[in-house]
Amino acid sequence: MTDLRDVVARQRFEQGFADAEGEMRTVFADYAVQGRTRIILHVEADPALRGTGAAGTFMQALAEHARAEGLKLAPRCSYAVVWLKRHNEYSDIVA
């Protein structure tokens, strides 16, 4: 696993994970900026990572990043909406 990175030029958060064969794959979230809020438009895991928990691990890293940076997340992607609803410990960062 690699650290979560904010690719500002692409308005995308990314994190790398090793698949079953050890090859690095990416989970990402596209976002829009509204002040200190990041509107999460789309979360996607590479097909080789689906079902491995990588997307959930990514969302946890994203939530921790938002908290550390004083950001709010406004989920629009259905996966992000459901994940944040299931993880009340991050309710303080939900816009």
VMD Tcl script that builds the backbone (N, CA, C; Angstrom):
set m [mol new atoms 285]
animate dup $m
set s [atomselect $m all]
$s set {name element resname resid chain x y z} {
  {N N MET 1 A 0.848 -1.172 0.000}
  {CA C MET 1 A 0.000 0.000 0.000}
  {C C MET 1 A 0.897 1.239 0.000}
  {N N THR 2 A 0.464 2.247 -0.748}
  {CA C THR 2 A 1.175 3.521 -0.735}
  {C C THR 2 A 0.353 4.524 0.060}
  {N N ASP 3 A 0.969 5.646 0.394}
  {CA C ASP 3 A 0.259 6.698 1.110}
  {C C ASP 3 A -0.776 7.352 0.202}
  {N N LEU 4 A -1.835 7.842 0.809}
  {CA C LEU 4 A -2.835 8.619 0.092}
  {C C LEU 4 A -2.164 9.885 -0.428}
  {N N ARG 5 A -2.458 10.230 -1.658}
  {CA C ARG 5 A -1.921 11.470 -2.209}
  {C C ARG 5 A -3.053 12.280 -2.851}
  {N N ASP 6 A -2.914 13.586 -2.748}
  {CA C ASP 6 A -3.866 14.512 -3.343}
  {C C ASP 6 A -3.228 15.047 -4.608}
  {N N VAL 7 A -3.750 14.645 -5.750}
  {CA C VAL 7 A -3.244 15.100 -7.045}
  {C C VAL 7 A -4.088 16.317 -7.420}
  {N N VAL 8 A -3.670 17.467 -6.912}
  {CA C VAL 8 A -4.461 18.697 -7.022}
  {C C VAL 8 A -4.768 19.050 -8.468}
  {N N ALA 9 A -3.795 18.912 -9.353}
  {CA C ALA 9 A -3.987 19.263 -10.765}
  {C C ALA 9 A -5.106 18.459 -11.416}
  {N N ARG 10 A -5.356 17.255 -10.921}
  {CA C ARG 10 A -6.413 16.396 -11.479}
  {C C ARG 10 A -7.653 16.365 -10.591}
  {N N GLN 11 A -7.609 17.066 -9.451}
  {CA C GLN 11 A -8.668 17.033 -8.450}
  {C C GLN 11 A -9.052 15.583 -8.151}
  {N N ARG 12 A -8.037 14.867 -7.676}
  {CA C ARG 12 A -8.199 13.439 -7.430}
  {C C ARG 12 A -7.329 13.013 -6.251}
  {N N PHE 13 A -7.924 12.243 -5.349}
  {CA C PHE 13 A -7.166 11.558 -4.313}
  {C C PHE 13 A -6.863 10.171 -4.850}
  {N N GLU 14 A -5.653 9.674 -4.615}
  {CA C GLU 14 A -5.254 8.346 -5.093}
  {C C GLU 14 A -4.487 7.607 -4.009}
  {N N GLN 15 A -4.593 6.290 -4.058}
  {CA C GLN 15 A -3.792 5.439 -3.179}
  {C C GLN 15 A -3.543 4.133 -3.905}
  {N N GLY 16 A -2.325 3.640 -3.806}
  {CA C GLY 16 A -1.966 2.389 -4.457}
  {C C GLY 16 A -2.044 1.207 -3.504}
  {N N PHE 17 A -2.469 0.072 -4.048}
  {CA C PHE 17 A -2.570 -1.181 -3.292}
  {C C PHE 17 A -2.052 -2.312 -4.176}
  {N N ALA 18 A -1.449 -3.308 -3.549}
  {CA C ALA 18 A -0.994 -4.484 -4.285}
  {C C ALA 18 A -2.168 -5.435 -4.494}
  {N N ASP 19 A -2.289 -5.948 -5.724}
  {CA C ASP 19 A -3.335 -6.939 -5.998}
  {C C ASP 19 A -2.831 -8.324 -5.581}
  {N N ALA 20 A -3.594 -9.359 -5.873}
  {CA C ALA 20 A -3.258 -10.726 -5.448}
  {C C ALA 20 A -1.910 -11.201 -5.994}
  {N N GLU 21 A -1.495 -10.647 -7.139}
  {CA C GLU 21 A -0.210 -11.020 -7.741}
  {C C GLU 21 A 0.930 -10.090 -7.322}
  {N N GLY 22 A 0.625 -9.112 -6.469}
  {CA C GLY 22 A 1.647 -8.185 -6.002}
  {C C GLY 22 A 1.838 -6.960 -6.884}
  {N N GLU 23 A 1.017 -6.824 -7.922}
  {CA C GLU 23 A 1.113 -5.666 -8.810}
  {C C GLU 23 A 0.370 -4.478 -8.196}
  {N N MET 24 A 0.962 -3.291 -8.288}
  {CA C MET 24 A 0.334 -2.105 -7.716}
  {C C MET 24 A -0.836 -1.643 -8.579}
  {N N ARG 25 A -1.948 -1.410 -7.916}
  {CA C ARG 25 A -3.184 -0.934 -8.546}
  {C C ARG 25 A -3.668 0.288 -7.763}
  {N N THR 26 A -4.591 1.024 -8.334}
  {CA C THR 26 A -5.015 2.283 -7.728}
  {C C THR 26 A -6.489 2.303 -7.359}
  {N N VAL 27 A -6.771 2.942 -6.225}
  {CA C VAL 27 A -8.123 3.345 -5.844}
  {C C VAL 27 A -8.083 4.866 -5.868}
  {N N PHE 28 A -9.120 5.488 -6.436}
  {CA C PHE 28 A -9.115 6.944 -6.516}
  {C C PHE 28 A -10.497 7.519 -6.246}
  {N N ALA 29 A -10.491 8.812 -5.917}
  {CA C ALA 29 A -11.731 9.572 -5.742}
  {C C ALA 29 A -11.562 10.901 -6.468}
  {N N ASP 30 A -12.420 11.154 -7.440}
  {CA C ASP 30 A -12.449 12.459 -8.092}
  {C C ASP 30 A -13.251 13.400 -7.215}
  {N N TYR 31 A -12.823 14.655 -7.160}
  {CA C TYR 31 A -13.523 15.612 -6.306}
  {C C TYR 31 A -13.618 16.985 -6.961}
  {N N ALA 32 A -14.530 17.786 -6.442}
  {CA C ALA 32 A -14.641 19.200 -6.791}
  {C C ALA 32 A -14.332 19.977 -5.518}
  {N N VAL 33 A -13.807 21.181 -5.688}
  {CA C VAL 33 A -13.429 22.017 -4.549}
  {C C VAL 33 A -14.482 23.086 -4.322}
  {N N GLN 34 A -14.883 23.202 -3.071}
  {CA C GLN 34 A -15.780 24.271 -2.656}
  {C C GLN 34 A -15.250 24.783 -1.315}
  {N N GLY 35 A -14.342 25.751 -1.382}
  {CA C GLY 35 A -13.694 26.242 -0.165}
  {C C GLY 35 A -12.886 25.144 0.489}
  {N N ARG 36 A -13.172 24.854 1.764}
  {CA C ARG 36 A -12.481 23.801 2.516}
  {C C ARG 36 A -13.208 22.461 2.412}
  {N N THR 37 A -14.184 22.380 1.515}
  {CA C THR 37 A -14.939 21.142 1.311}
  {C C THR 37 A -14.502 20.477 0.015}
  {N N ARG 38 A -14.356 19.166 0.067}
  {CA C ARG 38 A -14.085 18.374 -1.129}
  {C C ARG 38 A -15.346 17.568 -1.414}
  {N N ILE 39 A -15.950 17.851 -2.544}
  {CA C ILE 39 A -17.157 17.143 -2.962}
  {C C ILE 39 A -16.697 15.882 -3.679}
  {N N ILE 40 A -16.962 14.737 -3.072}
  {CA C ILE 40 A -16.502 13.454 -3.610}
  {C C ILE 40 A -17.491 13.013 -4.688}
  {N N LEU 41 A -17.038 13.112 -5.943}
  {CA C LEU 41 A -17.893 12.848 -7.091}
  {C C LEU 41 A -17.929 11.384 -7.503}
  {N N HIS 42 A -16.802 10.709 -7.329}
  {CA C HIS 42 A -16.702 9.333 -7.828}
  {C C HIS 42 A -15.551 8.628 -7.117}
  {N N VAL 43 A -15.802 7.447 -6.612}
  {CA C VAL 43 A -14.757 6.591 -6.027}
  {C C VAL 43 A -14.698 5.331 -6.870}
  {N N GLU 44 A -13.483 4.940 -7.222}
  {CA C GLU 44 A -13.338 3.736 -8.050}
  {C C GLU 44 A -12.093 2.967 -7.664}
  {N N ALA 45 A -12.235 1.655 -7.589}
  {CA C ALA 45 A -11.101 0.758 -7.357}
  {C C ALA 45 A -10.801 0.031 -8.655}
  {N N ASP 46 A -9.536 -0.169 -8.920}
  {CA C ASP 46 A -9.134 -0.982 -10.062}
  {C C ASP 46 A -9.861 -2.322 -9.940}
  {N N PRO 47 A -10.363 -2.883 -11.045}
  {CA C PRO 47 A -11.099 -4.153 -10.978}
  {C C PRO 47 A -10.353 -5.276 -10.243}
  {N N ALA 48 A -9.032 -5.287 -10.320}
  {CA C ALA 48 A -8.258 -6.333 -9.644}
  {C C ALA 48 A -8.312 -6.198 -8.121}
  {N N LEU 49 A -8.737 -5.034 -7.621}
  {CA C LEU 49 A -8.808 -4.803 -6.180}
  {C C LEU 49 A -10.204 -4.989 -5.615}
  {N N ARG 50 A -11.193 -5.104 -6.455}
  {CA C ARG 50 A -12.566 -5.183 -5.971}
  {C C ARG 50 A -12.763 -6.430 -5.127}
  {N N GLY 51 A -13.429 -6.230 -3.994}
  {CA C GLY 51 A -13.680 -7.326 -3.067}
  {C C GLY 51 A -12.541 -7.560 -2.081}
  {N N THR 52 A -11.490 -6.751 -2.136}
  {CA C THR 52 A -10.343 -6.953 -1.242}
  {C C THR 52 A -10.367 -6.047 -0.023}
  {N N GLY 53 A -11.283 -5.087 0.004}
  {CA C GLY 53 A -11.325 -4.120 1.094}
  {C C GLY 53 A -10.479 -2.888 0.830}
  {N N ALA 54 A -9.850 -2.828 -0.333}
  {CA C ALA 54 A -8.979 -1.690 -0.647}
  {C C ALA 54 A -9.755 -0.376 -0.676}
  {N N ALA 55 A -10.960 -0.385 -1.224}
  {CA C ALA 55 A -11.743 0.857 -1.299}
  {C C ALA 55 A -12.099 1.359 0.099}
  {N N GLY 56 A -12.426 0.470 1.005}
  {CA C GLY 56 A -12.720 0.865 2.378}
  {C C GLY 56 A -11.495 1.416 3.087}
  {N N THR 57 A -10.351 0.783 2.864}
  {CA C THR 57 A -9.099 1.268 3.439}
  {C C THR 57 A -8.766 2.649 2.882}
  {N N PHE 58 A -9.007 2.825 1.584}
  {CA C PHE 58 A -8.813 4.123 0.941}
  {C C PHE 58 A -9.720 5.181 1.569}
  {N N MET 59 A -10.993 4.860 1.762}
  {CA C MET 59 A -11.927 5.824 2.339}
  {C C MET 59 A -11.512 6.201 3.756}
  {N N GLN 60 A -11.014 5.250 4.515}
  {CA C GLN 60 A -10.541 5.554 5.860}
  {C C GLN 60 A -9.355 6.515 5.794}
  {N N ALA 61 A -8.419 6.263 4.889}
  {CA C ALA 61 A -7.266 7.155 4.729}
  {C C ALA 61 A -7.720 8.543 4.279}
  {N N LEU 62 A -8.714 8.595 3.400}
  {CA C LEU 62 A -9.245 9.877 2.935}
  {C C LEU 62 A -9.905 10.643 4.077}
  {N N ALA 63 A -10.680 9.956 4.888}
  {CA C ALA 63 A -11.339 10.592 6.031}
  {C C ALA 63 A -10.297 11.104 7.033}
  {N N GLU 64 A -9.263 10.321 7.297}
  {CA C GLU 64 A -8.196 10.746 8.207}
  {C C GLU 64 A -7.448 11.952 7.635}
  {N N HIS 65 A -7.217 11.939 6.336}
  {CA C HIS 65 A -6.559 13.072 5.668}
  {C C HIS 65 A -7.413 14.326 5.807}
  {N N ALA 66 A -8.704 14.210 5.543}
  {CA C ALA 66 A -9.613 15.356 5.651}
  {C C ALA 66 A -9.578 15.925 7.067}
  {N N ARG 67 A -9.642 15.063 8.048}
  {CA C ARG 67 A -9.609 15.499 9.452}
  {C C ARG 67 A -8.288 16.223 9.760}
  {N N ALA 68 A -7.183 15.647 9.345}
  {CA C ALA 68 A -5.867 16.230 9.621}
  {C C ALA 68 A -5.677 17.579 8.931}
  {N N GLU 69 A -6.286 17.745 7.763}
  {CA C GLU 69 A -6.137 18.977 6.986}
  {C C GLU 69 A -7.237 19.992 7.268}
  {N N GLY 70 A -8.191 19.644 8.128}
  {CA C GLY 70 A -9.297 20.555 8.421}
  {C C GLY 70 A -10.270 20.692 7.279}
  {N N LEU 71 A -10.416 19.623 6.494}
  {CA C LEU 71 A -11.328 19.619 5.350}
  {C C LEU 71 A -12.638 18.936 5.716}
  {N N LYS 72 A -13.671 19.238 4.964}
  {CA C LYS 72 A -14.947 18.525 5.044}
  {C C LYS 72 A -15.109 17.738 3.756}
  {N N LEU 73 A -15.793 16.609 3.838}
  {CA C LEU 73 A -16.110 15.806 2.662}
  {C C LEU 73 A -17.616 15.844 2.439}
  {N N ALA 74 A -18.007 16.131 1.219}
  {CA C ALA 74 A -19.416 16.117 0.825}
  {C C ALA 74 A -19.569 15.002 -0.208}
  {N N PRO 75 A -19.985 13.824 0.233}
  {CA C PRO 75 A -20.058 12.692 -0.697}
  {C C PRO 75 A -21.239 12.807 -1.652}
  {N N ARG 76 A -20.981 12.587 -2.925}
  {CA C ARG 76 A -22.030 12.496 -3.945}
  {C C ARG 76 A -22.044 11.102 -4.565}
  {N N CYS 77 A -20.901 10.460 -4.561}
  {CA C CYS 77 A -20.769 9.087 -5.042}
  {C C CYS 77 A -21.478 8.163 -4.054}
  {N N SER 78 A -22.261 7.235 -4.566}
  {CA C SER 78 A -23.042 6.354 -3.685}
  {C C SER 78 A -22.143 5.550 -2.744}
  {N N TYR 79 A -20.987 5.101 -3.211}
  {CA C TYR 79 A -20.091 4.336 -2.337}
  {C C TYR 79 A -19.629 5.200 -1.168}
  {N N ALA 80 A -19.209 6.441 -1.453}
  {CA C ALA 80 A -18.740 7.337 -0.399}
  {C C ALA 80 A -19.863 7.677 0.576}
  {N N VAL 81 A -21.071 7.877 0.065}
  {CA C VAL 81 A -22.221 8.172 0.932}
  {C C VAL 81 A -22.429 7.034 1.923}
  {N N VAL 82 A -22.495 5.818 1.412}
  {CA C VAL 82 A -22.748 4.646 2.260}
  {C C VAL 82 A -21.592 4.430 3.232}
  {N N TRP 83 A -20.355 4.542 2.762}
  {CA C TRP 83 A -19.207 4.309 3.631}
  {C C TRP 83 A -19.222 5.288 4.799}
  {N N LEU 84 A -19.440 6.562 4.519}
  {CA C LEU 84 A -19.441 7.566 5.591}
  {C C LEU 84 A -20.616 7.381 6.544}
  {N N LYS 85 A -21.755 6.930 6.050}
  {CA C LYS 85 A -22.897 6.656 6.936}
  {C C LYS 85 A -22.589 5.491 7.874}
  {N N ARG 86 A -21.844 4.518 7.388}
  {CA C ARG 86 A -21.503 3.341 8.196}
  {C C ARG 86 A -20.385 3.612 9.194}
  {N N HIS 87 A -19.686 4.707 9.018}
  {CA C HIS 87 A -18.542 5.023 9.876}
  {C C HIS 87 A -18.786 6.350 10.586}
  {N N ASN 88 A -19.650 6.285 11.590}
  {CA C ASN 88 A -20.036 7.486 12.351}
  {C C ASN 88 A -18.861 8.180 13.017}
  {N N GLU 89 A -17.766 7.476 13.202}
  {CA C GLU 89 A -16.595 8.092 13.825}
  {C C GLU 89 A -16.014 9.227 12.991}
  {N N TYR 90 A -16.473 9.329 11.741}
  {CA C TYR 90 A -16.005 10.406 10.860}
  {C C TYR 90 A -17.108 11.433 10.586}
  {N N SER 91 A -18.139 11.446 11.386}
  {CA C SER 91 A -19.263 12.378 11.151}
  {C C SER 91 A -18.805 13.838 11.236}
  {N N ASP 92 A -17.718 14.096 11.965}
  {CA C ASP 92 A -17.224 15.476 12.104}
  {C C ASP 92 A -16.649 16.048 10.819}
  {N N ILE 93 A -16.312 15.198 9.842}
  {CA C ILE 93 A -15.736 15.694 8.597}
  {C C ILE 93 A -16.738 15.674 7.448}
  {N N VAL 94 A -17.965 15.273 7.695}
  {CA C VAL 94 A -18.982 15.222 6.643}
  {C C VAL 94 A -19.670 16.567 6.547}
  {N N ALA 95 A -19.693 17.102 5.332}
  {CA C ALA 95 A -20.354 18.396 5.096}
  {C C ALA 95 A -21.829 18.181 4.801}
}
mol reanalyze $m
mol bondsrecalc $m
mol representation Tube
mol addrep $m
